[in-house]
Amino acid sequence: MQNRFGVKDFLFLVVLLATLGSVWLSMVQKTRMELAQGEMKSKLAEIEQQVAQLGRTLERGVGVLPPPAGSAGGSTASAAPSGPAAWARPGVKVESWPAPHPATDPGSIPGFAVGGEFTELFEAQPAKLTPYISADVYSTRVLDRVCEGLGSFNPKTLKMEGALADGWQVDPEGLWIRAHINPRARFSDGQPVTAEDVRWTNLDFIANPLIEAERARSTQDNLKDVKVIDERTVEFVFKEPLFTNTLIAFGNPVLPKHYYARFEPGQVNQATGLLMGSGQFRMERLPNGPDQLDAQWTPGQDIVLVRNEQYWAEKPSLDRMRFKTIKDDLGRLVAYRNGEGSMMLPTSPQFNAVLRDEPDFEKTTYALKWTNMRCGYSFIAWQCGPRNGKPTPFADTRVRRAMTMLLDRERMIRDIWDGIGSVSKGPVNPESPGSNPGVKPLPFDPEAAKALLAEAGWKDRNGDGILENEQGDAFTFEYTYATGGEISERIARFVKDSYAKAGIVMKTRPVDWSRYQELLKLRDFDAITLAWGSNAPESDPRQIWHSESTKEGGDNFTQWRSARADELIEKGRRTMDEAARMAVWREFEACVAEDQPYTFIRVAPWLRFVKRDFGNVNTYKTGLQPEEFFRMGTAAATTPAN
């Protein structure tokens, strides 16, 4: 049978070709549309970046003077440009300040992008976030993102410059400071920052004895009054000229009266997450009043901050900041590697091991190691006063000195911290001109230590290898430390073994970090290990070392009292000449070193791992400025600046 190509076949072929043609045209059109959409997305991203940069420029420029060319960080004091300010006292210099802006502009860096979340991994869980009630380094890291003071330290120069204040005057005699608040300044709920908020923060919140703000209150003893001059002008009046007066006036975070006044003092003391300010970020969840306290952050939850869209100056690039606690050192590093964190503090052994064993690690991570004003010291604090009404062995200076001399601190640094750090000799930063070069760390000398203990009445009286006093009581004490970290466990084992060799029985007491503040307040310890860091280039030692700070749960939790130290502290605070004041602090350091209320263990640089997914990561004299970070776009990451 012959095959014939009929009409039906022709029609079928035409339809098939038409269909194929239609499909081909559709595919071509789709490809064109996809290309156009891709190009449009690229253009939109470019426009978004330009708009973001324009917004940053406008935020920087509206209502303020442009920063002088070449100024460090873009903020420099200057005389008022257009004659005396209406708010100012006549005849006294006015220092004027632009609105806050980054020390390093992220918008000028290739790869700048807007949005994204940054997660910092904490080593311990903060107990509270409420300003002036919270008392640890972890809560401070959060507060610094949410709250502002009238001034702040320039990250590059460490000079005090305006934050909420756009101008101020300092009395040449040191008895008053007048500041003017930037009219644009707003809290995160949109309410303006006023002089009354400043007055209320200092006199009705910090100074209120019903509020557990002992730490701040201990440094406010010289504040006589805070006066509201007008809605935006406030004046601090002091009893006498002290070098700390500027820190009191400019350094304290300003709280919104209209928010915190809703709560009773008892509610403030017990609250865990009452945190509102005028900074670049705000709490994601915040109770509006006493009936909503269930909405506040509580320990065990991630701390989440979101960009404050009401921020009155230059808004941050990041959408969110998250703080996640992982107590275990190895677990924290594993979580960081798995992308659960953007930044972490590695232990010294981790830092060295990773850089030694993983040559490609720094392709994805900034491994940062540097010295800054926040580098503090670790120590063991000895209870010099009574515990539960009874004296501890450490009431005797000879015993405290012996406890230090029984510890081989150089070996501790070598074996526990992998050689990173140096032996601490006292409470003054060794880089400060107030550090006394004549003060050296007490040596590791077990024989001299045993002689001191014997002089203090502690001897092995029955041949059992344990020291006893004249009443026959064994030298036994409790050593309190925070759980969760391998380093803490290694320190506890080392210290226990060292003291056992001298006939001293040490019982370990591991507790969660969230309980530390309560233990310190109650003075409920024989010995406790901690570290102090600074939030200023020069701190007031009264907070930690003065006898007055033993009261009301203040930060002299060792209850150490020294008439000589008190005298030097008061003298130093009243010495306005910097060189002369440094000489006083050198005497003070020698006094503390002689009495050894702490066994000073180690001074160390800051260590941080930060993902290279983020740009504008700079190592400053003030530490890091996470609010300057941004999540990288398409460009490669840059090397952190020094």
ROKEGU-884304 format. One record per residue: x, y, z of N, C-alpha, C in turn. Coordinates in steps of 0.05 Angstrom, whole numbers, plus 5000, padded with zeros to 4 digits. Layout:
REM residues N
XYZXYZXYZ...
REM end
This chain:
REM residues 642
501749765000500050005000501850255000501150444983502650694982501850885004503951025015503451235035502851495020500651615028499951865015499952095036500852325027500852565044498452725037496352695055493752815049493453085062491053195059490453455070490653455100489653235112489753225141492553235151494353085136497153085144498353365142497653505121498653775117497753965140495153935146494154105168495454045195495953775200497253705224500053815226501553805203504253915202504254215207502354355195502154645199501754705229499854555241499254605269501754545286503154325280505454255295507654465293508154555268510154765264509355025279506855085278505855335291506255305322505655065332506055025360508955045368510654905353513554925358514555215356513555355337514455635334513555805358511055745367509955895390511655835415512355575419513955505442516655635440517855635416520555765412520456055418518356185408518056475413517656535442516056355456515556385484518156355500519756165491522356125505524156365501524256465477525856705471524956935488522256965489521157195504521757165534521556915544522056865572524956925579526756835560529656895564530157185565528857325546529157625546528157745572525757645581524657755605526457695629527557455630529357385652531857565652532857605627535257785625534458065634532158155626531258425633530858445663529558225675529158225704531758225719533758065709536358065722537658335721537458455697538658725694537158925712534458895714532859065731533659035760533958775769534758725796537458845802539258825783541958935786541759245789540059365772539659655773538459735799536359575808535059635833536959625856538659415856540659385877542559625878543359705853545059935851543760185861541160215854539660455863539260445893538760195904538360175933540860255947543160175936545760255949546060555948545360675925545660965922543861105941541361005943539361135961540361105990541360865997542360826024544661016030546461046011548661226015547761516016545761585999544661856000543361906028541861696037540661726063542661766085544861616083547061646103548161926102548562026077549662296074547762506086545062466080543162666090542962646120542962406131542962376160545362516173547562496160549962616170549862916168548563016148548763306142546563476153544163366159541863526166542263646194542263906196542164036222544864046237546963956223549563956237551664066218553964146230556164236214557563996202558664016178560163796167562763756183563663516187566063466203568463596188570363716203572663836191574263636175575363716152576963536136579363446151579863176149582263066162581963016191579663066203579363016231579162726237580162646260580162366268577262276274576362096258573561996262571462206254572262436244570362626234569062786256570062786280568862946302571063096317570963356316572963516330571563756343572363816367571164046381571964306367570264496367570864756356569264966370570165216369568565426380566065466364563865546377561365586363561765776340560865706315561565856291560066116288557866156301556266396295555666556320557766616335557366766359556466596382556066716406555266556429552666416425552566156434550066006432548066116452545566116445543466226463543266076489543965816488543665646512546065676531548265796522550765776536551065996557552765946576553566156595555466346580555166606584556866796570559766776581561666826562564366846570565866586574564566356569565866096571565765956544567965836537568265706511566065496507564965486482563065286474564465096455564264836461565264636443562864516428562964526401560764446385561364176371559364016367559763746357557663676335558563546314556663436294555163196306553063116293551562876302553362636299552862426315554562186313554662066286556861966278557161816253559461626255559661426238561761216241564561336239566361216255569161296254570361226226569361006215570060926188567460886173566961046152564461036138564160776122562160616129561860356114561060406085559660626079558760676052560960726033563360776043565660826025567160576018566360346029567860096026566559926004568159815985567059635965565459405977563159345965561559125976559459215996559359476001557459586021554559496013553159406033550359326029548759386054546159406050544359466072542759216078542359156104540758926112542458706125541158496133542558266144542658266174543358036185543557996214546357926222547258036245549857976256549457836282550757606287550457456311553057436326553057526351555357496368554857276388556857106391556656876409557856956436556156956456557057016484558156766497560156806515561256586530559656526555557956706564556356666588553756816585551856736601549156856599548857096617548257326606547757556624545157506640545157606665542757576681540657786676541558036670539758256666540858446645539058586632539858786612538959066620537559096642536559366650538959546657539059786645541359966650541660026680544160046688545060106715544359886735542659696728542159466745543959226736544259196710546058986700548859056707550658856708553258906719555458736706555058626682557258466671557858566642560058456632561058546606559058476583557558256587555758166565553358366563552258446585550058636584551058906573553558976580554659226570554859226540555558996528555758986499553059046485550958956499548259006488547459296493547859396517547159666524548559866506551059816499552460006482551160046454549659846446548259866420545660016422544460026446541760126450541660396463543560456480543560706496545760896488545361146493547361356488547661536512549961656515550361866534550662136519551062346534551562606522554062606505556062446513558562426499559462136496561662096481562861836478565761876470567261656473570161666466570561616437572061786424572661746395574261486393573461296376574761036375577761056366578361266351581161286341582961446360581861646373583461826389583061796419580961676428580061646456579461916468578962116452578162376463575062386466574162516487571262536491570162726470567962646457566562806437563562776440562062956427559162956431557862716419555762616433553962416423551162536422549662506444547062646446547362946446549663036457550163326459551363436434550363656424551563786401553364026410553564066436555364266447555464256477557664356488557864366517559864576526559664646551561664826564562564696589565164716595566364616619567464846635566564876660567465086677570565076681572065286675574965286680575665216708573865266727574465196755573564906762572264776743571464496747569064446764567364656769565064616787562364586772562264626746559864576731560464496702558564366690558664296661555864346650555664496628553164546615553164416588551064276581550964136555548264186541548464196515546064236498545563986482543063886483542263636469541563706440542463536422541763576394538763566391537563776378534663776375533463536361535063406345534163176330534062916346535262916370535562676385532862566394532462306389529962166396530561896409528761816426528761546436527561356415527761096420526860916399523860906395522361026414519461056410518661316397520661476389520161726375519961966393519961926419519862156438522562306439522562566441525062716441526662666467529262686464531062676488531162956499530562986524530463256537532363276560532663526569534363576593533163446617530463426618529163296641529862996642530162866619531062586618533762556631535562746625538262736637538162776667536662976675536363026704535162786718533062676707531662456720533462206721534962156700536761926700538761936723539862176728541962196748540862226777538762386780537762446807535462266816533762176798531462016806531761726801533661646785534161366779536661266793538961366784541561276795541661336825540861586833541161666861538961556879536961426868534761316884535761076900535761086926536860866942535160606940532660636930530960406926531660246901533160366883533960236858536860126862537259886854539759746858541859836837542560086838544560206820547060286835547860106854550160176871552660236856553160086834555660126819555860416809553760516796553860786786553760986808552160926829551861106852554561156866556260956866558860986880560661186867560261246841561861436827560561716826558161746837556661996835556762156860558562086878558662226904559262516902560562606880561262886878559163046863557062916853554963056839553063196858552963466857551363626875548563666864548263716838545663766827545763746797543463696785543163696755540763886750541264106736539264306732538264306703535664336700534464366674534364666667535964756648536065036640533765096621533464926601531164946584530664656573528964626554528164356545530564196535532564336523534864196512537464246526537464406547539964486560539964386589542064256597542264146624544964236636545064276662547564356675548064176699550464066700551463906722552964086742552364066767553664216788555164026806557664076812559263896828560164026854560663856874561463956900564264066899565963946883568764036880569863936853571964056844573163976819574463696821573563506805574763236804575263176774577263006769577762936741575462766730573962646747571762466738569162616731569062876735566663026731565662996702567563006683566762986655565662706649566662496662565662226658562862206668562262326691559562326702557662466684558462696674556662856657556162736630558262636617558062556589557762246586558662096605558861806601556361646607554661746625552361596633550261566611549261336606547061306586544561456596543261606578540961756585538461586581536761556601534461386600531961556595529961456581527461596577525661586602525361816614523761836638520861726633519761806610516961726605516561426604518761276599518560986599519060866626521360926638522160786663520560876687519461116686517761216708515161056711514560896691512060726693512460506713514960436720515460206736516260286764515460126784516360166811519260076814520660186834523460106838523859806841522059676855522259386858521959236832520259336814519959216788522459256771523659496773526159546759528359366768528559326794530659156805530358866797527958776795527458496788527358446758526958656743526658626714529258516701528958376680531258266665531758406638529658536628529958636601528658906596528759086615527659356611529859526599530059526573532259666559531159836536531060096541530360286520532360516520533060606496534860836494534460976469536561136461536361296437538461206416539560966420541760876403540760766376542660646361542160556334540460306332540360156354538659916355536759926379534659766378532759746400532059456404531059396428530159126434527859046415527958796405525758706388523158686404523358596429521058576447521558746472519658906479519959086502517159136514516859086540514259136553513659436554511159506549510259786550509659886578509259696596508559786623508659546642508059596668508259386688506559146683504259186668502458956663503458786640505758866627506758716605509558606610510358576635513058476641513658206630511558046625511957786613513157806585512958036573513958076545516958136545518258176568521058256568522858016563525258076554527357866550527957736577528457476577529257336601531657156595533357106614535656926610534856666598536556566580535956316565535056366537534056606531533256686504535456836490535556816464537356986448536557276453538457456454537857746455537757846427535557956419535258056391534758356391536458496376536158776372535458826342533759026337533159096310533859386305534359456280535159726274533059926284533960136297532160336307531460526285529160496273528360666250527860956259527660996285527361266296530061396301532161256296534761366303535261626289536161816304536162096296538662176280540662016279543062086264543461886242545761776238546361606216545661316223543661206210542660936217544660726210544660506225546560286218545660136193547459986182546959836157545459576163546059456186544859196193541959226201540359026194537559006202537358926232539058726239538658606265541458526277541558516303543858406318542758206337544057976338543157756355545457686373544857626399546857536418545957266429547657066423546956786430549056686449548256556471550056456491550656166486553256096484554155816484556455796503556055676526557955686548560455506543560055286529562255106525564155216503566755216509568755336491568755196464568954926465568954776440566354806425564154786439561554816427561255086413562355296425562155566414563755576387566055456386567655456362566255286340565155066347563654896328561255056317559855196334557555346325558455576306560655696313561655906295562355796268563655566267564455446242561955366226559855286240557355206226555655436217556555676222554955906213552956006232552955906257551055996277551856266290554256346285555256606296556956756276556857016278558457186261561057276274561057266301563357356317563557196342565957126351566256986376568957066388569157026414571757066429572956786432575056716417576256456421577956456446578356216457580356196478583056236466585056296482587756326472588856076458588455836470589255596455587855556429585255616428583755596403584855786382585456026390586456226371589056136359590956046376593555956366593255696349591655506359591455256345590255286317588155446315586855486289588655616269590055826278591855966259594255796252595155616270597455446265596655216247594355096251593654846238591954876213590755116209588855146187589655396170591355356150592355576134590155726119587955596114585755726098583655866116584055846142582055946161581556246156583656396152583356686149582256776122581756586105580356656080577456716085576356606106573556656113573056796139575256846154574956966181577257166186576457396198578457576209579357456235581857406239582957316265584357566277582957686296583857946307585157916334587458046338588958046363590158326366589158476386590258746390589758846418591059056426590859176452589159426450587259456468585559696469584859776497583359986500582860096527581259896544579859706532578159516547579759276556582259256549583859026559584159046589583158866603583258876632585058656643584458556666586058366680584358156693585257906694583857696708585157666736583557566755584557556782582957356799584057296822582557156843582157366866579657416873579057606894578757456921580157556941580157436968578157586986576557437000574557567018576057677043576557937042578058057064576258117088573658147084571858197105570357947114568357967130566957737139565157607118564857347120562857207103560957067122558457137120556357037138557057087168558257327172558857407199561457307210562957137195565457027205567757107187570157157199572457227182573456987167574557037144575956837128578956847133580456647125583356667129584656907114583157017095584357227078584057507089583057527114583157777128585957867134587857687133590657737140592257787114593558017112595058097089597257887083598457777103600657577099599557327085597157247092595957017078595357077049594357317043593757387016596257396999598357507009600957516995601957226990601657057010602556787007600956636985598356686984596756556964597656636936598456876932599556966906602156826900603956806920606656696916606656396912604356266919604155976914603255906886602556106870601656066843603856136823604555946806606456006784604856116761604556376761602756506741604056506713606656506712607956486685607256216673607356016689606655746679603755726672602055866688599155866681598755986654600056206648599656336622600756156600602956026605604155846585602455606580601555476602600155216599597155246594595855446606592955476604592155656581593655876577592956066556594856056532596355836531598155796507600056026502600856156524602956366522601856636515599256666512598156936505597557086530598857326533598457486557600957516573600857676594603057716612601957716641603757676660602957676688602157956697599857976710598858236719600158296746600558556750601858646775600058816792597758916780596059096795593659186779592159376790589659466777589959666756592359776751592759986731593659856705592459926683593259826656596259876652597759666646600659706643601459906621599559966602600160156581599660446590598460476614597660746624600060876637600261146634602361286649602061276679599661186688599261146716600260876727601360706709602560456717605260506730605760386753608160426768610360226758612460326745614560146736616060016759615960126783617260006805615759776818613259736810611659516821611959276802612959056813613258816798611358596809610558406792608958186802610358036825608857966845610157796866611157546853613557446862614757206849613356956858613756746842612956476850615056376869614356356894616356286915614956136937614555866934613055716954614355716982617055726984618255727010617755987025617956217011617356467023614356477031612656357014609756357020609256197046610555967048610155807072611055947098613256097095614156257118612156467126610856597106608856797112606456667126605656437116603356287128603956207157606456117162607256047189607156287207608156517196608056767212605256847219603356787201600556847206599156637223600656427231599556227249598555967236599155937210598255697196600555507192600455277207602555077207601354807207602954607198602054327199602654237228600754237245601154187273600853897281599753727264599353447271600653257251602153367232603553197213601853067191599453167187597753047167597953177139599853367138600253507112598453737107596653797126594654017123595354237144595354487136595854707154593554747173594154807198592054877218592855127232590855267243591455507259591755417288592055607306592555547334590155407347587755447336585355307347585055027335586854957317586754687305584954667280583954897271582254897247583954867222583254687204584754647180584354887161586454937146586255157126584655047102582055107102580255017081578755257071578455277045576955507035575455417009573555577001571855516978572555706955572955596932573755746908571455746889570355976883567956006866568856086838567755946818568356016790565955956772565956076749563656046731563955796715561655656712561655406697561655446667562255236652561855236623564255256606566455366616568855406600571155216607572555116587574754946592576955096607577355346600579455506614578855526643576355586650575655606679576255356694575655126682576154866695579154816698580654896678583554846680584755026701583855276703584855456724584255336751581755246755580955136781582654896789583254716770584954486776587854576783588854766767591654856772591854986800589955166806589955306832589655106855587854916852587454716873589954556878591254456857593654296860595954466872596154716864598254886875597954926905595554966914595155016943595354756958594554536946594754276960597654216967599554286950602354236955603354386980601954606987602654767010601054697035599354487033597754407055595154557059594154677037591654827038589554667022587154637034585054487021583154687008582854656982581154836966578754666956576354756963573954626953572854796930572254676908571254826885568254866886567355096877564555166877563755276850563255106830562455206804559555306804559055546794556355656792555955776765553455806757552855936732553456236733554356346711555156626710552856806718550456736712548156906718547756946748549056776765548856806794551056976806553057046790555357186800554557446813552857606801552157866811550957836839549257646843548057596869550157526890552057346883554157266902555857496910556557666891558257896897556758096915554258136909552758326925552458226954552157966958551857856985554557796998556757836983559457766993559657477001558257306985557957026992560156856978562556896986564756746975567256766993568956566992571656597005573656706984573556586961575256676938573656636913573856826895572356816870574056916847573856796824575456886801573757046782574957266772573557456755575657596737574557776721576357956706575058226705576658436706575658706703576558816676574758956663575459106639574659396643575659566626575059856629573259946606571660156612570160286590570960576586573360646597574460906593577460896594578861086580581761076581582961106609581461246627582261266655579761246672579861056690577561006707577961106735575761146749575761236777576060986795578260966809578660726826576760706850575360926855573560926878571460696876570560646852568460446848569160176859571760096856572559826864574059816890575660016896577659996917577060166942575360356941574960536964573260386985573860447011572360317032569360377031568560607020565760677018564360486999565860376980564560196960564059916971564759866996563959617009561059617016559859857017557059877027555059827005552659747012550259726995550859546970552459346974553059166951554659296929556359496936558159626917560259436906561959536888563859356874566359296890566659396914568859306931567759066946567358846931566058606942567958446959570558506958572458366975572458487003571058717006570958857032573658937042575458987024578159077031578159367039579359427062579359697072582259777077582960017066585660117069585560417071586260527094586260817098588060947078590360827073592260947054591160947026589860727017588660726991586360926988584760947009582561147009583761427005585861487020587161747019588161806990589461606978590561646951588361676931586261526934583961546915582861826916582361926940581262196943583162406932585662366937587662556927587762556896587762316885587962296856585462416842583162366853580662466841580662776841582062896861582063186863584463316849586163156837588463266823587763296794587363546786586463606759588763586738591163646747593463626729594063326723594063256698594162976690596762846699599062976695601662866702601762816732600863016748600862986777598962756786596762736772594862526779596062246773597462216751598761966745600661876767602062076778603962016800602461906824600062016830598361906852597561626846596661576821595761306815598061096816600561186812602761006815603160926844602761126862602861056890600560876898598260926887595860756893596360466884597460436860598060166851599960016870601960156880603860036898602459946924600560116933599060046957597359796954595959766931594359536926596159286923598359316909600159096905601358986931601759166950602859096975600858926991598358996990596258867007595058616993595158596967594158366952591358286959589358476958586558386961585758206938587058236915586758056892589457916888589457676878591757566864591457626835592957816825592757906797594157696780592657586761593657356745594757436718593157556702593857586673592757836661594357966644593458176626593658066598591658096582591657976555590458156534591358126509590158276487587358166481585858316466583258226456583658026434582057816434582057616412579157606401578857606375576257576363576457426336574557256331574057156304571557286293571757396268569457526256569357436227566957356219566557256191567157476171568457396149568957586128566557636111564257526118561757606106561057896112562458006132561858276142564158456136563458706128565458906122565659116143567659286141568159516159568659416187570159196189570959086215573659216222573659396241576059546248576859506277579459476282580459456310581259736319579559836338579960106348581260106376581960336385582960366413580760316433578260346424575960286442574960006440576159846423575159566418574159546390571759416387570359396362567859576362566959646338564559806336562559646318561259446329559459276312557259426297556459656308554359816295555359926268557959916263559060006237559159786217558859536225559159306207556859316186557359186164555259136145555758856132553558736123553858476110554658526081556858396073558158446047556258386024556558556003555158505978556858325960557358415936558758245917561758275918562758495930565658545930566958375952569558345949571058185968571358345994571758196016572158326042574858466043574958676059577358826062578858746088581358826090582958766114582258956136581858866160581159046182583259256186582459506192584359716197585259706226587659816231588759816258588360096270
REM end
